[in-house]
């Protein structure tokens, strides 16, 4: 995989929480998505996915950092305080995605996406 999910920071606070990823190779983020899953009351992993973020068509280079903030805001490119190239994205949510009691972040590479036309009779 060309990206690595490094951390979730400030979980439970929608204004501050964010994910940090790093590009392991040059790639386009449009082929990636982040989603959360949680656990059932018995502690088993749940198939319920409450939040999904699909990255836009955005090129990154090997070594770049990617930050995905939960809160609303604009996407953009910047340089970290350590001088590393970085890309910031905003999920656009007003409530937290990650809690401190078992949510799991998943990074998925999408290998193919097809825009299927729905027949008029099915709409």
N, C-alpha and C positions, 0 to 999 in steps of 0.2 A: 504494500500500500504506500502511496506517495505522501500521506499525511499521518501524523501521530497525535493523538489526544494526550495532552500532558497533565492537565489539572482542571478542577472546578474550584473557583474561589468565591468566598462570601456567600455560600449557598444559604437560601432562605431570605435573602434581602434583595428584592427585585431591582432596586436602584443601584446595587453594587455588584451583584453576582455576574460572573462571566466564566467562559471556558477558554483555555489556552491550548492552541494546537501549534504544530511546527511542520513545515513542508520538508519532507525528506528528499524530494525530487521536484524539479519544475513540473507544474501541473495546472489544470484549470479546476477551480473549485466547483464549477457547475455539475461535476460528476459526484458530488458528495452531499450527504445529509447527516444531521444530528437528530437523535430522538432520545426521549427518556422512557424508561420503564420503571416499574415499581414492584412491590411484593404483595402477595395476598396476605390475609390475616394469619394464615398458618406458616408464614415465612417463606413459602415457595415463590419463585419468580412468576410474575404476572405477564400475560400477553397484552395487557392494556398499555397502549402508548398514548400519552396525553398531549404531548407537545412534539412537533416535528418542525425542523428548520432545514430548508433546502437552500444551499448556497447559490448565489447568482453566478452568471458567466463572468469569471474573474480569474485572471492569471496570477500565479504566485511562483516565486523562484525558490530553489533549494535553500534552506536555512531561514526563510522568512517565517515570522510568527504570525499567527492568525488568532484574533481575539473575538469571541462571540459574546456580546453583552445581552442580557435578558431584556433590558429596558428599551423604549423607543429611542431612535436616533438615526443618524445618517451613516452610510458605509463610507469608508475612506482608507487611504494609505498614509502611513506616518512612519516616523523613526522612533524606536523606544529610547528610554533614557540611557541605555547602554550602547546605543548606536546601531541596533539591529533593524532592518526593514520589517515593517509590520503592517497588517491589514486589519481594520476594525469593522465589525458587522454588528447590527442590532436586530434582535428578534422582534422587537416592537411590542413586548408584553408589559403589562403593569403589575403582574403578580409573579412571584418567583417560580421557577421551573424546578430547581434542585432543592430538596430538603435534606435535613441532616439524618434522616432515619431510613435510608435505603434506596433512594432513587439511584438509577444507574444511567450514565451517559453512554450512548452508542454512536460510533462513527461508522457510517456505511458508505461504500463506494458503489455508485449506481453504474452498472455496466451497459445498460441500454434503456432508453425511454422512448416509447412510441406514443404519439398523439393519436388516439383512436377516436374516430368519429362515432358518436352515438346515433343509431338510427332514429329518425323522427318519431316512430311509433313507441320507442322506449323512453322518450323524454316526458 
